[in-house]
Amino acid sequence: MPDLASLLNDKPTPATFAQRYFSHVSELFGRIDLDEIAAFIQTLLDARARGARIIVLGNGGSAATASHFVNDLALGTQSWSRPFRAVGLTDNVPVLTAIANDYGYAEVFSRQLQVLMEPHDVVVGISASGNSPNVIEAIRWANAHGGVTVGWTGFDGGQLRTLARMSVHVPTPAGEYGPVEDLHMIFDHLVSTYLRTMCASEEESR
């Protein structure tokens, strides 16, 4: 499988590069373990059944994915009688900057978990490299305090893939942030669409 940089070696036209990029991402689909996605969906359903929080975090593009996923999970599933109690740790700028200023950026998520997380809450850390220090610190803290930890990763998975109790992994060459983040957003929409359909079926059967 070619890496992303090689798709530009012969200076293709924009249309040709678009075709190659789509083909590249399509090939990545075939390398994803569908059982990991299924297990993750079940983890979210179990959290909902016991009233646990689902806490999502990440940096940069993964911060945007975390925010988007919280929106789609908490509101997009349209489950008002039995909601998914999703919370994002990336959206409160005063909290993020206060922790970064007072304790260091490596603790911006773990310090929030100390306030918000209860045992058996689900903590989803998103990191393409799997090596973001603040994500690793948060997952370590959650593991030590009874959290159900999940890593969304790319490249070789990094520390996050082995540290988290559960992984949803996009195997790519190192440095391919774009394709990894593309597929992480597809995970978001795949999971939330499935859960929305499940919730609608529950309402209809009542």
C-alpha positions in Angstrom: 0.0 0.0 0.0 1.5 3.4 -1.0 1.9 6.0 1.7 0.2 9.3 1.4 3.3 11.3 0.3 4.0 9.0 -2.6 0.6 10.0 -4.1 2.1 13.4 -4.9 5.5 12.2 -6.3 4.7 12.9 -10.0 2.9 16.2 -9.3 -0.6 15.0 -10.2 -3.5 17.3 -11.2 -5.8 18.1 -8.3 -8.4 15.7 -9.8 -5.9 12.9 -10.0 -4.7 13.5 -6.5 -8.3 13.5 -5.3 -8.9 10.1 -6.9 -5.7 8.7 -5.4 -6.5 10.1 -1.9 -10.0 8.6 -2.0 -8.5 5.3 -3.1 -5.9 5.4 -0.3 -8.6 6.1 2.3 -10.8 3.3 0.8 -7.9 0.9 1.3 -7.6 1.8 4.9 -11.2 0.8 5.5 -10.2 -2.8 4.7 -7.6 -2.7 7.4 -9.9 -1.8 10.3 -11.0 -4.5 12.7 -14.8 -4.3 12.6 -15.0 -6.3 15.9 -13.3 -3.3 17.6 -16.1 -1.0 16.4 -18.8 -3.5 17.5 -17.2 -3.8 21.0 -17.0 0.0 21.3 -20.7 0.3 20.4 -21.6 -2.2 23.0 -19.5 -0.4 25.5 -21.5 2.8 24.9 -24.8 0.9 25.2 -23.7 -0.6 28.5 -22.7 2.8 29.8 -26.1 4.2 28.8 -27.8 1.3 30.6 -26.0 2.0 33.9 -26.2 5.8 33.6 -22.5 6.2 33.3 -20.8 9.2 31.6 -19.0 9.0 28.3 -16.1 11.4 28.5 -14.2 12.2 25.3 -10.9 14.1 24.8 -8.2 14.8 22.3 -5.9 17.5 20.9 -6.0 19.6 17.7 -8.0 17.8 15.0 -8.8 15.1 17.5 -10.2 17.8 19.8 -12.6 18.8 17.0 -13.5 15.1 16.6 -14.1 14.8 20.3 -16.4 17.8 20.3 -18.3 16.5 17.3 -18.7 13.0 18.7 -20.1 14.4 22.0 -22.6 16.4 20.0 -23.7 13.5 17.9 -23.8 11.0 20.8 -25.6 13.2 23.4 -28.0 15.0 21.0 -27.8 13.3 17.7 -29.0 9.9 19.0 -32.3 11.7 20.1 -32.6 9.5 23.1 -34.3 11.8 25.6 -35.7 9.2 28.0 -32.5 7.2 28.2 -29.7 9.5 27.0 -26.1 9.0 26.4 -24.5 11.2 29.0 -21.6 12.4 26.8 -19.2 15.1 28.0 -16.3 16.7 26.2 -13.1 17.9 27.9 -11.9 20.0 25.0 -14.5 22.8 24.9 -14.1 24.9 28.1 -11.3 27.3 27.2 -11.0 28.9 30.7 -10.7 25.4 32.3 -8.1 24.2 29.8 -6.0 27.4 30.1 -6.2 27.5 33.9 -5.0 23.9 34.2 -2.3 24.4 31.6 -1.1 27.5 33.3 -1.1 26.2 36.8 -0.2 22.5 36.4 1.1 22.1 32.8 -0.6 21.1 29.5 0.1 17.4 30.2 -2.6 17.5 33.0 -5.4 19.4 31.1 -7.5 16.3 30.8 -6.5 14.2 33.9 -7.3 17.2 36.2 -10.8 17.4 34.7 -11.3 13.7 35.1 -10.5 14.1 38.8 -13.5 16.4 39.1 -15.9 14.7 36.7 -15.2 10.9 36.4 -16.8 8.3 38.5 -15.9 4.6 38.5 -17.3 2.8 35.5 -17.5 6.0 33.4 -16.2 5.5 29.9 -13.2 7.7 28.9 -12.5 7.9 25.1 -9.0 9.3 24.3 -8.5 10.2 20.6 -4.9 10.5 19.3 -3.7 9.7 15.8 -0.2 9.0 17.1 -1.3 7.4 20.3 1.4 9.2 22.1 -0.1 12.6 23.1 1.2 13.1 26.7 -2.0 14.6 28.1 -4.2 11.8 26.5 -1.8 9.2 28.0 -1.9 10.9 31.4 -5.7 11.0 31.3 -6.1 7.3 30.3 -3.6 6.3 33.0 -5.6 8.2 35.6 -8.9 6.7 34.4 -7.5 3.2 34.5 -6.3 3.7 38.1 -9.6 5.0 39.2 -12.1 2.5 37.7 -12.7 4.1 34.3 -13.5 2.1 31.2 -10.9 3.4 28.8 -11.0 3.4 25.0 -8.4 4.7 22.6 -9.1 5.8 19.0 -5.7 5.6 17.4 -3.8 5.7 14.1 -0.2 4.9 12.8 1.0 2.0 15.0 -1.3 2.9 17.9 1.5 4.2 20.1 1.2 4.0 23.9 -2.6 4.6 23.8 -3.4 1.4 22.0 -1.8 -0.8 24.6 -2.7 1.4 27.6 -6.4 1.7 27.0 -8.6 -1.2 27.9 -10.2 -1.1 24.4 -8.9 0.2 21.1 -10.5 1.3 17.8 -7.5 1.5 15.5 -6.7 2.9 12.0 -3.4 1.3 10.9 -1.5 3.7 8.7 2.1 4.8 8.0 3.4 7.2 10.7 2.4 10.9 10.1 -0.8 10.3 8.1 -2.9 12.5 10.3 -5.4 13.4 7.6 -6.5 9.9 6.7 -6.6 8.9 10.4 -8.7 11.9 11.3 -11.0 11.2 8.3 -11.7 7.7 9.5 -12.1 8.8 13.1 -14.9 11.1 11.9 -16.4 8.2 10.0 -16.3 6.2 13.3 -18.3 9.1 14.9 -21.0 9.1 12.3 -21.1 5.3 11.9 -21.5 4.8 15.7 -24.0 7.7 16.3 -26.1 6.7 13.3 -26.3 3.1 14.5 -27.2 4.2 18.0 -29.8 6.7 16.8 -31.5 3.9 14.9 -31.4 1.6 18.0 -32.9 4.3 20.2 -35.7 5.0 17.7 -36.5 1.3 17.7 -36.7 1.3 21.5 -39.2 4.2 21.4 -41.3 2.5 18.8 -41.6 -0.7 20.8 -42.8 1.1 23.9 
